[in-house]
Amino acid sequence: MILHISQILFFVLMGWVSISSGAVAKGKEVPKWMLVEDPPTYALSDIQRGQVAEGISVFASVDGPEMFQAEILGVMDKFFGPAGDLIIAKLSGGPVDKTGVVAGMSGSPVYIDKKLVGAVGYRFGAFTKDAIAGITPIELMKQTFDDQKAVQGRVSPSNHSKWGRAEPLATPIMVSGLTPEVQEAFASRFQERGYGEFMPTLAGGGGASASQVPAYFFPGGPIATTLVEGDIKMAGIGTVTWVKGKSFLGFGHPFMGLGRTEMPVSYANIITTVASEAGSWKLGRPTIPAGVLTDDRIYAIGGHTAKKAATVPVKVSLMGKGFGLKNKKEDFSYQLAKHPADLPIFAAVVTANTMSSRNIRPSGGTVALTGQVVLSGGQKVQLDEVVVAHRSSLAMPAAFRLLDTLVDVLQYELVEVDVASIDLTLEHKDTIDAEEIVGVRWDGKVHAGDTIPLWIQLKPFQKEMREELVKVKIPKGLGQGRFKLNVLDQATYRFLARRHGLLHRTDNYNDFLAQREKLPLSHQMTVLLVGDEDGVRLQDENISGLPIRYKRLLKHGGGMVRARGDGLTRELGRFSRSGNVAGSVSVKMHILPAKEKEWR
């Protein structure tokens, strides 16, 4: 569910949600012992049903941390596996009476006898009348920095108890600068990957001013895990549990379960807390960089303020009339978190949003996407694509083309690969520059070794069909036989290339990149000649010309060697066009033996 600020205000006026600004506890100071660094801890073994704990959290930065109570209901044994139990409590008092358990409250510290018990990290049920929460014990959370004890991953949401199903409190993703088009396109994709809902936030003027928000972490205070920084902002909002010097712990559950990581964190301003029966949340925004998240473990997140996270710089340049930029260029800059799996979707978001925010002609057209991706090993992946759309925005098709490229080069199983930087240029023109391959013809008989003219029939968008003349050379060593002449677009070529042995598996990443660079682009068409005889495939290699008796022996084989219906395959030529090429054709061609030389 995506709520814009205007929608939230509408719901408030209608009485469907209410705003908690901390007025219940306003003027009541939080005891100083709750805010000290590295306080004494309360042992999990001493927890008993009926105890009443005290907790703190910031529900609005303008009001500072506010208190609530937690009545201990019991302990869920082995919630985290053999080595970890979860404390169950009923929250009440202060803003919690109105909000219940709040998304963004993850990490709110809870104390008994002035000793730290743990952090609110889980909720039980979405529509329960009582605010039943799970508290992650601090003794487990402190294992976060210990590689020997820390556990990587996430807790399954199927942990049931008599209080209901336990789920980690959602970490709302605060977004600033995203267009509605981009929010709608990507919100569900982020949630599928385990992120909280997108929550549009105020760019400024709401809640406490930046100068009023403390530039340090404190127990119960907000923390932002930064995904994207720059001309747009995206960050998860949670709460700090424990601080010691430059080190901090928070959340009481994983953010993304990455284990050892390097992600930027920022101080944050909680503008307000929105109360809703469907699930309350903190509405906030990151303020200034604070440090680095070094550990994203099953019990907590942890990091240091004395360090700076390495990020991936992204530059997106727009050109063209469709962006309102005739004869000039406009640059946009971003910094992306170095997430091992999700960096491609971060890059797609900033690309789509850059276009969407400037695309004053949503009726389509053509965009040329060029640039390069520099990898951590120094390798450069060139980008050269043409994207078209009719009566719709080009932002999503272009962004997903980049997403596919990044996924392709990063998800190579045998080598850990990181992106060092991304540099894109997107040039728009109003016309739709696209052609469909609809046919191919040639004249006369074809002999091995001939250079023959081909007339490729192309249907431009909303125009009459035309023929493009190209010349290809038939391989000289071919014997007489039946073949298929294929004229292919980019997608069809990639599908057939693996089948016909033009792409090979390789355990060398540089070889993989070199092979990938040889693939056709979206504005190219490829002529492929495939033998119509039975061939033999050895791993990724097609072998033609074997004697019949060997083919019969291998006909029922399997595994690495097997017979199949693909004979000799040769690429005869690749031809570039000015725009996007789609479609493919396949026609039968009979090739005669090479002509004998005439002696004079």
C-alpha positions in Angstrom: 0.0 0.0 0.0 1.4 3.4 -1.0 0.2 6.4 0.9 1.0 9.9 -0.2 1.1 12.8 2.3 -2.2 14.1 0.9 -3.8 10.7 1.3 -2.7 10.5 5.0 -4.2 14.0 5.7 -7.4 12.9 4.0 -7.6 9.7 6.1 -7.0 11.8 9.3 -9.8 14.2 8.4 -12.1 11.2 7.7 -11.2 9.7 11.1 -9.8 6.5 9.6 -6.3 7.0 11.1 -5.1 9.1 13.9 -1.8 10.9 14.5 0.2 10.4 17.7 2.5 13.3 18.3 3.5 12.3 21.8 1.1 14.6 23.6 0.2 11.9 26.1 3.7 12.0 27.6 4.6 15.5 26.7 6.4 17.2 29.6 7.3 13.9 31.2 11.1 13.5 31.1 12.6 10.1 30.4 14.9 9.0 33.4 18.5 9.6 32.6 19.5 6.0 33.4 17.5 4.9 30.3 19.8 6.9 28.0 23.2 5.8 29.3 25.7 4.0 27.2 26.2 0.2 27.7 23.8 -0.1 30.7 23.8 -3.3 32.9 21.7 -6.1 31.4 18.9 -8.2 32.8 19.4 -11.9 32.4 16.9 -13.8 30.2 16.9 -16.6 32.9 15.5 -14.2 35.4 12.5 -13.2 33.3 9.1 -14.2 34.8 5.5 -13.8 33.9 3.8 -10.8 35.4 6.9 -8.5 35.6 6.4 -5.0 34.3 9.2 -3.5 32.2 9.6 0.0 30.9 10.5 0.9 27.4 11.3 4.1 25.4 11.0 5.1 21.8 10.8 8.3 19.7 7.3 8.7 18.3 7.9 12.2 17.1 11.4 13.8 17.2 10.0 17.2 18.3 8.9 15.4 21.6 12.0 13.3 22.1 11.9 9.8 23.6 8.7 8.7 25.3 8.0 5.9 27.7 5.7 2.9 27.5 5.2 -0.2 29.7 5.7 -3.9 28.8 3.9 -6.6 30.9 5.8 -9.8 30.6 3.6 -12.7 29.4 6.2 -15.4 29.0 9.1 -16.7 27.0 8.8 -18.5 23.6 11.4 -21.3 23.8 13.8 -21.8 20.9 12.1 -19.1 18.8 15.5 -18.4 17.1 16.5 -22.1 17.1 18.3 -24.1 19.7 20.2 -21.1 21.1 17.6 -18.3 21.2 14.3 -17.6 23.1 12.0 -14.6 22.5 10.3 -12.7 25.4 6.6 -12.1 24.9 5.0 -8.9 26.4 1.9 -6.8 26.2 2.7 -3.1 25.6 0.7 -0.2 27.0 1.0 3.4 28.2 2.1 6.6 26.4 1.6 6.7 22.7 1.3 2.9 22.5 -2.2 3.1 23.9 -3.2 4.7 20.6 -0.8 3.2 18.1 -0.2 -0.3 19.3 3.0 -2.0 18.1 4.4 0.3 15.5 6.4 -0.4 12.3 9.6 1.5 12.8 9.6 0.8 16.6 12.0 -2.1 16.0 14.8 -1.8 18.4 13.0 0.2 21.1 14.8 -0.8 24.4 13.0 -2.4 27.3 14.3 -2.3 30.9 13.5 -4.1 34.2 15.1 -2.7 37.5 17.1 -0.2 35.4 18.7 -3.0 33.5 18.4 -3.6 29.7 16.3 -6.6 28.9 16.2 -6.3 25.1 14.5 -4.7 22.2 11.0 -4.7 20.8 11.4 -6.5 17.5 8.3 -8.7 16.7 4.5 -8.4 16.6 1.8 -11.0 16.9 -1.0 -10.6 14.4 -1.9 -7.5 12.4 -5.4 -6.9 13.8 -5.1 -7.9 17.5 -6.8 -5.6 20.0 -3.8 -6.0 22.4 -0.4 -4.7 21.6 1.4 -8.1 21.9 5.1 -7.8 21.0 8.2 -10.0 20.9 11.3 -8.7 22.7 14.7 -9.9 21.5 17.0 -10.5 24.6 20.0 -8.1 24.7 22.3 -11.0 25.5 21.5 -12.4 22.0 21.7 -9.0 20.3 25.2 -8.5 21.6 26.3 -11.6 19.7 25.8 -9.5 16.5 29.5 -8.4 16.4 30.8 -11.9 17.2 31.4 -13.8 14.0 31.7 -17.0 15.9 28.3 -16.7 17.5 26.3 -14.4 15.2 23.7 -16.0 13.0 23.0 -14.8 9.5 19.6 -14.8 7.8 16.0 -14.1 8.7 13.4 -15.5 11.1 10.6 -17.4 9.3 7.3 -15.7 9.8 5.6 -19.1 10.5 6.6 -19.1 14.2 3.2 -19.8 15.9 2.4 -19.5 19.6 -0.7 -19.2 21.7 -0.4 -15.4 21.2 -0.6 -15.8 17.4 2.0 -15.8 14.6 5.2 -13.9 15.3 6.6 -11.6 12.6 9.5 -9.2 12.6 8.2 -5.6 12.9 8.2 -4.1 9.4 10.9 -1.6 8.6 9.0 1.1 6.5 11.1 2.4 3.6 10.9 6.2 3.6 11.1 7.6 0.1 11.6 11.2 -1.0 11.5 12.3 -4.6 10.0 9.2 -6.1 7.2 9.8 -8.7 3.9 8.0 -8.3 4.7 6.0 -11.4 7.9 4.6 -10.0 6.4 4.0 -6.5 3.6 1.9 -8.1 6.0 0.0 -10.3 8.6 -0.9 -7.7 6.7 -1.1 -4.3 5.6 -4.7 -4.7 9.0 -5.8 -6.0 10.7 -4.4 -2.9 8.1 -6.1 -0.6 8.7 -9.4 -2.4 12.4 -9.0 -1.5 11.6 -8.5 2.2 11.5 -4.7 2.5 8.7 -2.8 4.2 6.1 -0.7 2.5 7.1 2.5 0.7 6.2 5.5 2.8 6.5 8.9 1.0 7.9 11.4 3.5 8.1 15.2 3.7 11.2 16.7 2.0 11.3 19.3 4.8 9.2 21.5 7.1 7.7 18.6 9.0 8.5 17.6 12.6 11.7 18.8 14.2 14.2 20.8 12.2 17.6 19.2 11.2 19.3 21.3 13.9 16.8 20.0 16.5 17.5 16.3 15.7 20.5 15.0 17.7 23.5 14.1 15.6 24.3 11.1 17.7 22.6 7.7 18.4 20.9 7.1 21.7 18.7 4.3 23.2 15.2 4.7 21.8 16.3 7.1 19.1 15.7 6.7 15.4 18.1 5.2 12.9 17.9 5.1 9.1 19.5 2.3 6.9 20.2 4.2 3.7 19.6 2.4 0.4 19.7 5.4 -2.0 21.1 8.9 -1.4 21.1 11.8 -3.8 18.4 13.4 -6.0 16.1 10.8 -4.4 16.3 9.2 -1.0 15.3 5.7 0.2 15.9 4.5 3.7 14.6 2.0 6.2 13.5 3.5 9.6 14.0 1.7 12.9 15.2 2.3 16.5 18.5 2.2 18.3 18.7 -0.2 21.3 22.2 0.0 22.7 25.2 2.3 22.3 28.8 2.0 23.5 31.3 4.6 22.2 31.1 4.5 18.4 29.2 1.1 18.3 25.5 0.7 18.2 22.8 -2.1 18.0 19.2 -1.8 16.8 16.1 -3.3 15.4 16.1 -6.6 17.4 15.7 -8.5 14.1 17.6 -8.4 10.8 17.1 -5.7 8.2 17.8 -7.9 5.2 19.8 -10.7 6.9 23.0 -10.0 5.0 25.4 -11.0 7.7 28.6 -9.0 7.3 27.8 -6.0 5.2 28.7 -2.4 4.5 25.6 -0.2 4.3 25.3 3.5 5.1 23.3 4.6 8.1 22.0 8.0 8.9 20.5 9.9 11.8 16.8 10.3 11.4 13.9 12.7 12.1 10.6 11.1 13.1 8.0 13.5 11.9 5.0 11.8 13.5 3.6 8.3 14.1 0.5 7.3 12.2 -1.9 5.0 14.1 -4.0 2.6 12.1 -5.9 -0.6 12.8 -4.2 -2.1 9.8 -0.8 -1.4 11.3 0.7 1.8 12.6 4.0 3.2 11.4 6.5 5.9 12.1 6.7 8.6 9.4 10.3 9.8 9.2 13.2 10.7 7.0 17.0 10.4 7.2 18.9 13.6 8.0 22.7 13.4 7.9 25.1 10.4 7.4 26.1 8.8 10.7 28.3 5.8 9.9 28.2 2.2 8.6 26.1 -0.8 9.2 28.6 -3.6 9.5 26.4 -6.5 10.7 22.9 -7.5 9.7 22.2 -10.6 11.8 19.2 -12.6 12.9 19.1 -10.9 16.4 19.9 -7.3 15.5 21.7 -4.9 13.2 25.0 -3.3 14.4 27.6 -0.9 13.2 29.9 2.0 13.9 29.7 5.8 13.6 33.4 6.2 13.3 33.4 4.6 9.8 32.0 5.6 6.4 30.3 3.1 4.2 31.6 2.6 0.6 28.7 3.2 -1.9 28.2 2.9 -5.6 28.1 6.2 -7.4 25.6 6.4 -10.2 25.4 9.2 -12.8 22.3 9.5 -15.0 22.4 12.1 -17.9 19.2 13.0 -19.8 19.1 14.5 -23.3 16.4 15.1 -25.8 13.1 16.9 -26.4 11.0 14.4 -24.5 12.8 15.3 -21.3 12.4 19.1 -22.0 16.1 19.3 -22.8 16.5 20.4 -26.4 20.2 20.8 -27.3 21.4 20.4 -23.7 22.1 17.7 -21.1 21.1 17.5 -17.4 23.0 15.3 -14.9 21.6 13.5 -11.8 23.8 11.9 -9.2 23.1 9.1 -6.7 24.9 6.9 -4.2 23.6 3.3 -3.8 24.1 0.9 -0.9 26.4 -2.0 -1.9 23.8 -4.7 -1.5 25.1 -8.0 -2.9 21.8 -8.9 -4.5 19.6 -5.8 -4.7 21.9 -3.2 -6.2 20.4 -3.8 -9.6 16.9 -2.9 -8.4 18.3 0.2 -6.7 19.9 1.3 -10.0 16.7 0.6 -11.9 14.7 2.7 -9.4 17.0 5.8 -9.9 17.0 5.3 -13.6 13.3 5.1 -13.9 12.7 8.0 -11.5 15.2 10.2 -13.3 13.3 9.7 -16.5 9.8 9.8 -15.0 10.5 13.1 -13.1 11.5 14.8 -16.4 9.4 13.0 -19.0 7.0 15.6 -20.1 5.9 13.4 -23.1 4.5 10.2 -21.6 3.1 9.2 -25.0 6.2 7.1 -25.9 9.0 7.5 -28.4 12.5 6.1 -28.5 15.3 6.2 -25.9 18.9 5.4 -26.6 20.5 4.0 -23.5 24.3 4.2 -23.5 27.1 4.2 -20.9 29.1 1.7 -18.9 29.1 -0.3 -15.7 32.6 -0.5 -14.1 33.1 -3.6 -11.9 35.2 -3.9 -8.8 37.9 -5.9 -10.8 38.3 -3.0 -13.3 36.2 -4.7 -16.0 33.9 -2.5 -18.0 30.5 -3.6 -19.3 29.3 -1.4 -22.1 25.7 -0.4 -22.4 24.2 0.3 -25.8 20.4 -0.3 -26.1 17.5 1.2 -27.9 14.1 1.1 -26.1 10.8 2.1 -27.6 7.2 2.6 -26.3 3.9 3.6 -27.8 1.5 5.7 -25.9 3.2 4.9 -22.6 6.1 6.0 -20.6 9.6 4.9 -21.5 10.9 5.0 -17.9 10.0 1.5 -16.9 11.2 -0.3 -20.1 14.5 1.5 -20.0 15.0 0.9 -16.2 14.3 -2.8 -16.6 16.7 -3.1 -19.5 19.4 -1.8 -17.1 18.1 -4.2 -14.4 18.5 -7.2 -16.7 22.0 -6.2 -17.6 23.1 -5.8 -14.0 21.5 -9.1 -12.9 23.2 -10.9 -15.8 26.8 -9.6 -14.9 26.5 -9.8 -11.1 24.8 -13.2 -10.6 27.8 -15.2 -11.9 28.0 -18.1 -9.5 31.7 -18.8 -9.5 33.0 -15.3 -8.6 31.9 -12.6 -6.2 31.4 -9.5 -8.3 30.7 -5.9 -7.1 29.9 -2.8 -9.1 32.3 0.1 -8.7 30.3 2.8 -10.6 27.5 3.2 -13.2 27.4 6.0 -15.8 24.3 6.3 -18.0 23.1 8.6 -20.8 19.5 8.5 -21.9 18.6 10.3 -25.1 15.0 10.7 -26.1 13.3 11.4 -29.4 9.6 11.7 -30.1 9.4 9.3 -33.0 9.2 5.5 -32.5 12.2 4.1 -34.2 11.4 0.4 -34.4 11.4 -2.3 -37.1 10.0 -5.8 -37.3 11.7 -8.6 -39.3 9.0 -10.1 -41.5 10.9 -12.0 -44.3 14.0 -12.7 -46.3 14.7 -13.6 -49.9 17.5 -14.2 -52.4 17.9 -14.9 -56.1 19.1 -18.0 -57.8 21.0 -21.1 -56.6 23.4 -20.9 -53.6 26.8 -22.6 -53.6 29.2 -23.0 -50.8 31.7 -20.2 -50.9 29.4 -17.8 -52.6 28.8 -14.2 -51.5 25.1 -13.7 -52.0 22.8 -10.7 -51.6 19.9 -11.1 -49.2 16.9 -8.8 -49.2 15.6 -8.6 -45.6 12.0 -7.5 -45.4 11.4 -5.0 -42.5 8.2 -3.4 -41.3 8.9 0.0 -39.6 6.4 1.2 -37.0 3.3 2.5 -38.7 5.0 2.6 -42.1 5.0 0.4 -45.3 7.3 -2.6 -45.5 10.7 -2.1 -47.1 13.6 -4.3 -48.0 17.2 -3.9 -46.8 19.9 -5.3 -49.0 22.8 -7.0 -47.2 25.5 -9.4 -48.4 26.7 -12.6 -46.7 29.3 -15.2 -47.5 28.3 -18.8 -47.4 31.1 -20.9 -45.8 33.3 -22.6 -48.4 33.6 -25.9 -46.7 30.0 -26.8 -46.6 28.8 -29.9 -48.3 25.6 -30.1 -50.3 22.5 -30.2 -48.1 19.5 -28.6 -46.5 19.9 -25.6 -44.2 17.8 -23.1 -42.4 18.6 -19.4 -42.9 17.5 -17.4 -39.9 17.3 -13.6 -39.5 17.1 -12.9 -35.7 16.5 -10.1 -33.3 18.5 -9.9 -30.1 16.1 -11.9 -27.9 15.7 -14.8 -30.4 19.5 -14.9 -31.0 20.2 -15.3 -27.3 17.7 -18.1 -27.0 19.1 -20.0 -30.0 22.7 -19.3 -29.3 22.9 -21.6 -26.3 21.0 -24.3 -28.1 23.2 -24.2 -31.1 26.5 -24.1 -29.3 27.4 -20.4 -30.0 27.4 -19.7 -26.2 29.5 -21.9 -23.9 29.6 -22.4 -20.2 32.8 -21.0 -18.7 34.3 -21.0 -15.3 36.4 -17.9 -16.1 34.6 -14.6 -15.4 36.6 -12.6 -17.9 35.8 -15.2 -20.6 32.1 -14.9 -19.6 32.2 -11.1 -20.0 34.1 -11.4 -23.4 31.5 -13.8 -24.6 28.7 -11.6 -23.4 30.2 -8.6 -25.3 29.8 -10.5 -28.5 26.1 -10.8 -28.2 23.9 -8.7 -30.5 22.3 -5.5 -29.3 18.7 -4.5 -29.4 19.3 -2.5 -32.6 21.0 -5.3 -34.5 19.8 -8.2 -36.6 21.8 -11.4 -37.1 21.9 -13.9 -40.0 22.4 -17.4 -38.8 22.8 -20.6 -40.9 21.9 -23.9 -39.3 22.3 -27.3 -40.8 19.1 -29.4 -41.1 20.9 -32.6 -40.4 21.2 -34.5 -37.1 24.1 -33.4 -35.0 25.8 -34.4 -31.8 26.2 -32.2 -28.8 29.2 -32.6 -26.5 28.5 -30.4 -23.5 27.9 -27.0 -25.1 29.6 -27.8 -28.5 27.6 -28.9 -31.5 29.6 -31.4 -33.7 28.6 -32.0 -37.3 29.7 -34.3 -40.0 30.0 -37.5 -37.9 29.5 -40.8 -39.7 26.0 -42.2 -39.5 27.1 -45.3 -37.5 28.4 -43.0 -34.7 25.2 -40.9 -34.7 23.1 -44.1 -34.2 25.3 -45.2 -31.3 24.7 -41.8 -29.6 21.1 -41.5 -30.5 19.8 -42.8 -27.2 22.7 -41.4 -25.1 22.4 -38.8 -22.4 24.5 -36.7 -20.1 27.5 -34.9 -21.6 27.2 -36.5 -25.0 23.9 -36.8 -26.9 22.4 -36.7 -30.3 20.1 -33.9 -31.2 18.6 -32.2 -34.2 21.1 -29.4 -34.7 23.7 -29.6 -37.3 26.5 -27.2 -38.3 25.7 -23.6 -37.2 27.4 -20.5 -38.6 26.8 -16.8 -38.0 26.9 -15.1 -41.5 26.6 -11.5 -40.5 25.3 -8.9 -38.0 23.8 -5.7 -39.2 23.0 -2.5 -37.2 19.9 -0.5 -37.6 19.0 3.0 -36.3 16.3 1.8 -33.9 14.9 -1.2 -32.1 14.7 -4.5 -34.1 12.1 -7.2 -33.2 11.0 -10.5 -34.7 12.7 -13.3 -36.6 12.2 -15.4 -39.7 13.5 -18.8 -40.7 13.5 -20.1 -44.3 14.8 -23.3 -45.9 17.9 -23.0 -48.1 19.4 -25.7 -50.2 23.2 -25.2 -50.6 25.1 -26.8 -53.5 28.8 -27.8 -53.5 31.3 -25.1 -54.1 31.8 -24.2 -57.7 34.8 -25.6 -59.4 37.4 -23.1 -60.6 37.5 -22.5 -64.3 41.0 -23.0 -65.8 41.9 -20.9 -68.7 
